Amino acid sequence: MPTGERAADAADSRPGREQAGSTAGPAAVGPAAAVAGSAAGQWCDRCGEDAATGPHEGCAAARALEPPRYCAHCRRRMKVQVLPVGWSAVCVEHGESRG
């Protein structure tokens, strides 16, 4: 096995990361569900911190007007596009969500 492949495999096996090629996509969830760490994920989708560490009331209030910035499943920073009619956020691992 070439060295580059071993490094890629090691990077994908880090805790909290799902394997590459996963087909599970995110469902569009409301701000309270994403922040609360429900079945959607364990990370706050606004600040990127562990959703279980605190209430994240400020994040929930901000999410009423703003799109998510972090993936609630894997904590990656998402590419966000805000349009006059809504927003879209794309995680390279889990796909796109819209609001």
Residue frames as a rotation matrix with the C-alpha (Angstrom) as fourth column:
MET 1
0.588 0.809 0.000 0.00
0.809 -0.588 0.000 0.00
0.000 0.000 -1.000 0.00
PRO 2
-0.152 -0.642 0.751 1.47
0.552 -0.686 -0.474 3.39
0.820 0.343 0.459 -0.95
THR 3
-0.778 -0.276 -0.564 2.17
0.628 -0.358 -0.691 5.85
-0.011 -0.892 0.452 1.84
GLY 4
-0.877 0.460 0.137 -0.46
-0.416 -0.872 0.260 8.35
0.239 0.171 0.956 0.58
GLU 5
-0.063 0.894 -0.443 -3.24
-0.178 0.426 0.887 5.78
0.982 0.135 0.133 0.89
ARG 6
-0.228 -0.074 -0.971 -2.23
0.835 0.498 -0.234 4.91
0.501 -0.864 -0.052 4.47
ALA 7
-0.967 -0.149 -0.208 -2.33
0.235 -0.839 -0.491 8.57
-0.102 -0.523 0.846 5.45
ALA 8
-0.575 0.818 0.027 -5.80
-0.592 -0.439 0.676 8.97
0.565 0.372 0.736 3.90
ASP 9
0.039 0.581 -0.813 -7.07
0.267 0.778 0.569 5.85
0.963 -0.239 -0.124 5.69
ALA 10
-0.546 -0.313 -0.777 -5.70
0.818 -0.001 -0.575 7.11
0.179 -0.950 0.257 9.02
ALA 11
-0.978 0.194 0.075 -7.37
-0.201 -0.974 -0.104 10.49
0.053 -0.117 0.992 8.53
ASP 12
-0.270 0.941 -0.204 -10.76
-0.517 0.036 0.855 8.84
0.812 0.336 0.477 7.86
SER 13
0.013 0.268 -0.963 -10.57
0.508 0.828 0.237 6.67
0.861 -0.492 -0.126 10.99
ARG 14
-0.890 -0.320 0.324 -10.45
-0.066 -0.612 -0.788 9.58
0.451 -0.723 0.523 13.44
PRO 15
-0.577 0.716 -0.392 -13.14
0.770 0.318 -0.553 9.51
-0.271 -0.621 -0.735 16.17
GLY 16
-0.093 0.669 -0.738 -16.25
0.137 -0.725 -0.675 11.47
-0.986 -0.164 -0.024 15.30
ARG 17
-0.420 -0.084 -0.903 -15.74
-0.830 -0.367 0.420 11.04
-0.367 0.927 0.084 11.55
GLU 18
0.583 0.604 0.543 -17.85
-0.214 0.759 -0.615 8.80
-0.783 0.242 0.572 9.38
GLN 19
-0.264 -0.705 0.658 -16.21
0.488 0.491 0.722 6.83
-0.832 0.512 0.215 6.60
ALA 20
-0.587 -0.009 -0.810 -15.92
-0.587 -0.684 0.433 8.52
-0.558 0.729 0.396 3.22
GLY 21
-0.875 0.309 -0.373 -18.58
-0.196 0.477 0.857 7.50
0.443 0.823 -0.356 0.72
SER 22
-0.732 0.665 -0.146 -21.37
0.448 0.309 -0.839 7.47
-0.513 -0.680 -0.525 3.27
THR 23
-0.700 0.527 0.481 -24.68
0.420 -0.241 0.875 8.01
0.577 0.815 -0.053 1.54
ALA 24
0.050 0.736 -0.675 -26.55
0.997 -0.082 -0.015 9.22
-0.066 -0.672 -0.737 4.61
GLY 25
-0.500 -0.163 0.850 -27.57
0.411 -0.909 0.067 12.80
0.762 0.383 0.522 3.92
PRO 26
-0.936 0.147 -0.319 -28.78
0.245 -0.379 -0.892 15.34
-0.252 -0.914 0.319 6.45
ALA 27
-0.014 0.968 0.250 -32.40
0.953 -0.063 0.295 16.17
0.301 0.242 -0.922 6.83
ALA 28
-0.468 -0.072 0.881 -33.32
0.010 -0.997 -0.076 19.83
0.883 -0.027 0.468 7.06
VAL 29
-0.070 0.393 -0.917 -33.94
0.947 0.315 0.063 20.37
0.314 -0.864 -0.394 10.76
GLY 30
0.781 0.410 0.471 -35.09
0.228 -0.889 0.396 23.35
0.581 -0.202 -0.788 12.73
PRO 31
0.046 -0.848 0.528 -32.60
-0.414 -0.497 -0.762 25.39
0.909 -0.184 -0.374 14.72
ALA 32
0.286 0.090 0.954 -33.62
-0.958 0.035 0.284 24.05
-0.008 -0.995 0.097 18.11
ALA 33
0.975 0.106 0.198 -33.27
-0.107 0.994 -0.001 20.42
-0.197 -0.020 0.980 17.03
ALA 34
0.584 -0.812 0.009 -29.84
0.282 0.192 -0.940 20.94
0.761 0.552 0.341 15.48
VAL 35
-0.059 -0.617 0.785 -28.52
-0.615 -0.597 -0.515 22.89
0.786 -0.513 -0.344 18.45
ALA 36
0.489 0.362 0.794 -29.97
-0.871 0.254 0.421 20.53
-0.049 -0.897 0.439 21.05
GLY 37
-0.616 -0.788 -0.005 -27.95
-0.786 0.613 0.079 17.59
-0.059 0.053 -0.997 19.69
SER 38
0.382 0.825 0.416 -30.92
-0.687 0.555 -0.470 15.46
-0.619 -0.106 0.778 18.77
ALA 39
0.497 -0.138 0.857 -30.72
0.380 0.922 -0.072 12.58
-0.780 0.361 0.511 16.32
ALA 40
0.993 -0.112 0.041 -29.40
-0.016 -0.468 -0.883 15.09
0.118 0.876 -0.467 13.75
GLY 41
0.239 -0.970 -0.048 -25.95
0.268 0.114 -0.957 15.10
0.933 0.215 0.287 15.35
GLN 42
0.432 -0.158 -0.888 -23.83
0.900 0.148 0.411 15.78
0.066 -0.976 0.206 18.38
TRP 43
-0.654 -0.743 -0.142 -22.44
0.739 -0.668 0.086 19.17
-0.159 -0.049 0.986 17.35
CYS 44
0.179 0.644 -0.744 -24.00
0.304 -0.756 -0.580 22.63
-0.936 -0.122 -0.330 17.46
ASP 45
0.204 -0.058 0.977 -24.58
0.971 0.138 -0.195 23.69
-0.124 0.989 0.084 13.85
ARG 46
0.935 0.107 0.339 -23.84
0.173 -0.970 -0.170 27.35
0.311 0.218 -0.925 14.62
CYS 47
0.635 -0.722 0.276 -20.72
-0.764 -0.533 0.364 27.40
-0.116 -0.442 -0.889 16.83
GLY 48
0.293 -0.516 -0.805 -19.40
-0.474 0.653 -0.591 23.89
0.830 0.555 -0.053 16.15
GLU 49
-0.609 -0.500 0.615 -19.02
-0.770 0.187 -0.611 22.96
0.191 -0.846 -0.499 19.83
ASP 50
-0.889 0.275 -0.365 -20.37
0.319 0.945 -0.065 19.82
0.327 -0.174 -0.929 21.49
ALA 51
-0.246 0.893 0.377 -24.15
-0.246 -0.434 0.867 20.25
0.937 0.121 0.327 21.77
ALA 52
0.453 0.438 -0.777 -24.21
0.542 0.556 0.630 18.43
0.708 -0.706 0.015 25.13
THR 53
-0.511 -0.786 -0.348 -21.82
0.758 -0.220 -0.614 20.86
0.406 -0.578 0.708 26.85
GLY 54
-0.857 0.217 -0.467 -24.37
0.139 -0.775 -0.616 23.58
-0.495 -0.593 0.634 27.38
PRO 55
0.032 0.998 0.053 -27.75
0.426 0.035 -0.904 24.97
-0.904 0.052 -0.424 26.46
HIS 56
-0.792 -0.421 0.442 -26.52
0.573 -0.263 0.776 27.03
-0.210 0.868 0.450 23.45
GLU 57
0.189 0.934 -0.303 -29.39
0.722 -0.341 -0.601 29.49
-0.665 -0.106 -0.739 23.91
GLY 58
0.030 -0.271 -0.962 -27.52
-0.357 -0.902 0.243 32.19
-0.934 0.336 -0.124 22.00
CYS 59
-0.923 -0.386 0.001 -26.96
-0.165 0.397 0.903 29.78
-0.349 0.833 -0.430 19.12
ALA 60
-0.443 0.837 0.321 -30.64
0.850 0.506 -0.146 28.82
-0.285 0.208 -0.936 19.01
ALA 61
0.370 0.575 -0.730 -31.65
0.329 -0.816 -0.476 32.48
-0.869 -0.064 -0.491 18.93
ALA 62
-0.298 -0.569 -0.767 -29.18
-0.558 -0.548 0.623 33.27
-0.775 0.613 -0.154 16.16
ARG 63
-0.927 -0.083 0.367 -30.26
0.188 0.742 0.643 30.23
-0.325 0.665 -0.672 14.13
ALA 64
0.082 0.996 -0.024 -33.77
0.587 -0.068 -0.807 31.68
-0.805 0.052 -0.591 13.89
LEU 65
0.761 0.189 -0.620 -32.32
-0.243 -0.803 -0.544 34.21
-0.601 0.565 -0.565 11.43
GLU 66
0.011 -0.883 -0.469 -29.06
-0.962 -0.138 0.237 32.63
-0.274 0.449 -0.851 10.19
PRO 67
0.664 0.129 -0.736 -28.17
-0.454 0.852 -0.260 29.45
0.594 0.507 0.625 8.31
PRO 68
0.906 -0.410 0.103 -26.09
0.168 0.574 0.801 26.72
-0.388 -0.709 0.589 9.97
ARG 69
0.560 -0.782 -0.273 -22.32
-0.826 -0.499 -0.263 27.15
0.069 0.373 -0.925 9.74
TYR 70
-0.622 -0.750 0.225 -21.10
-0.772 0.635 -0.018 23.73
-0.130 -0.185 -0.974 10.92
CYS 71
-0.172 0.517 -0.839 -22.32
-0.383 0.749 0.540 20.23
0.907 0.415 0.069 10.06
ALA 72
0.292 0.384 0.876 -24.20
-0.952 0.026 0.305 18.80
0.095 -0.923 0.373 13.05
HIS 73
0.985 0.094 -0.143 -22.98
-0.098 0.995 -0.017 15.29
0.141 0.030 0.990 12.13
CYS 74
0.530 -0.846 -0.055 -19.24
0.803 0.522 -0.289 15.76
0.273 0.109 0.956 11.68
ARG 75
0.551 -0.230 -0.802 -18.43
0.480 -0.699 0.530 19.32
-0.683 -0.677 -0.275 12.87
ARG 76
-0.435 -0.693 0.575 -16.99
0.881 -0.195 0.431 20.38
-0.187 0.694 0.695 9.52
ARG 77
-0.412 0.242 -0.878 -17.35
-0.128 -0.970 -0.207 23.99
-0.902 0.027 0.431 8.45
MET 78
0.079 0.565 0.821 -19.92
0.798 0.459 -0.392 24.11
-0.598 0.686 -0.415 5.64
LYS 79
-0.950 -0.227 0.213 -20.05
0.311 -0.678 0.665 26.15
-0.006 0.699 0.715 2.46
VAL 80
-0.155 0.926 -0.345 -23.08
0.708 -0.140 -0.692 28.42
-0.689 -0.352 -0.634 2.96
GLN 81
-0.887 0.007 0.462 -24.89
0.354 -0.632 0.690 30.45
0.297 0.775 0.558 0.33
VAL 82
-0.394 0.759 -0.518 -27.52
0.478 -0.312 -0.821 32.96
-0.785 -0.571 -0.240 1.42
LEU 83
-0.781 0.259 0.568 -30.12
0.510 -0.259 0.820 34.01
0.360 0.930 0.070 -1.16
PRO 84
-0.761 0.548 0.348 -33.10
-0.599 -0.799 -0.052 36.38
0.249 -0.248 0.936 -0.92
VAL 85
0.232 0.929 -0.288 -35.43
-0.732 0.362 0.578 33.36
0.641 0.077 0.764 -0.85
GLY 86
0.993 0.098 0.071 -33.49
-0.120 0.718 0.686 31.19
0.016 -0.689 0.724 1.63
TRP 87
0.158 -0.981 0.116 -30.12
-0.958 -0.124 0.260 29.50
-0.240 -0.152 -0.959 2.09
SER 88
0.889 -0.027 -0.458 -28.21
-0.095 0.966 -0.242 26.35
0.449 0.259 0.855 1.24
ALA 89
0.299 -0.808 0.507 -25.39
-0.908 -0.077 0.413 24.78
-0.294 -0.584 -0.757 3.25
VAL 90
0.759 -0.101 -0.643 -23.15
-0.327 0.795 -0.510 22.04
0.563 0.598 0.570 1.88
CYS 91
0.404 -0.649 0.645 -21.06
-0.621 0.322 0.714 19.61
-0.671 -0.689 -0.273 3.92
VAL 92
-0.167 -0.545 -0.822 -18.48
-0.967 0.255 0.028 17.76
0.194 0.799 -0.569 1.83
GLU 93
-0.970 -0.217 0.107 -19.28
-0.239 0.928 -0.286 14.56
-0.038 -0.303 -0.952 3.75
HIS 94
-0.627 0.770 0.114 -23.06
0.438 0.470 -0.766 14.75
-0.644 -0.431 -0.632 4.27
GLY 95
-0.403 0.451 0.796 -24.37
0.882 -0.039 0.469 16.80
0.243 0.892 -0.382 1.37
GLU 96
-0.829 0.113 0.548 -26.66
0.002 -0.979 0.205 19.79
0.560 0.171 0.811 1.12
SER 97
-0.283 0.822 -0.495 -29.42
0.925 0.097 -0.368 21.14
-0.255 -0.562 -0.787 3.35
ARG 98
-0.648 0.162 0.744 -31.69
0.332 -0.819 0.467 24.07
0.686 0.550 0.477 2.52
GLY 99
-0.344 0.594 -0.727 -33.83
0.867 -0.096 -0.488 26.47
-0.360 -0.798 -0.483 4.40
